[in-house]
Amino acid sequence: MAFAFETALKQLPEELAGALTSRLTQPFTGYLSAEDVQALEQDSGLSGHDLLLAMLPLAASFSQAPVSHFEVGAIARGRNGDLYFGANLELAGEALFHSVHAEQSAISHAWLSGETGLTEIVVNASPCGHCRQFMNELNSADELVIVLPGQDNGALHHYLPYAFGPKDLGVEVGLMAASGQALQLQDADALVQAALEQARLSYAPYSHSPAAVALACRDGQVFVGRYAENAAFNPSLPPMQMALAAMARHRVGFDQIQRAVLVEKADGQISQVNAATAALAAISPVTLEVNRAS
Ligand SMILES: [Zn+2]
């Protein structure tokens, strides 16, 4: 799968490809610090949105689209200037609602990395309605700018007028705002504790059903996903999908999953068990281990 990265590099302007090759630590998993970006601007002669737009093929190289064969790449910029890449993920053989969109991958990448707000999202195709609604959940939705190839930059609210959002359901704190939920689970297992820690950081203001997933791979790597709920419900991003999108950004094959742990609140209004089980079954024979926290 590193081949996809090499192919994407060839689509970039020569000076940018050269600058990236000399600066990036391999394997590239889709993160660039603000300092990296500054250095790339100097080395490549591209600046601002031009640089981000030029790097979209690299973001799209993380795509796994066995159904649509339509590779979408997105780059989210955090408030301090760091960049988080993401791409679409489709699970062959499973219902399409299990899919992760590129914007969701990039946003969840930023969130899992500790970002608490975004200023821009750069995408190689116009954001679909589902993604516009997903982005409207962000605590930074009012300031978020959408950057598309060949178009004037527009605020999210330009792309989603008359929006229905968190405030319509009485929720004042949006997705990615720093928060933490008190969840307790007595279990010494490190993977369970990793999932518990992420469940505490998950966002479920409507169902009050925090949840997270931790996946352990054969080489010892652990990938996590938090539940990200949405005021319109359907665009919510389930924790299993978020963890699988992280694996895709690391180009780790799903056949490498050795254990899969879900932690969710014991008395939540909803449960992630069936959805996570179905998504996992589409890509791995591993059985989901379910833990309920109080
Ligand atoms: Zn979308």
Residues whose N, C-alpha, C, O or C-beta is under 5 A from the ligand:
A	BS01	ZN	H101 P127 C128 H130 C131
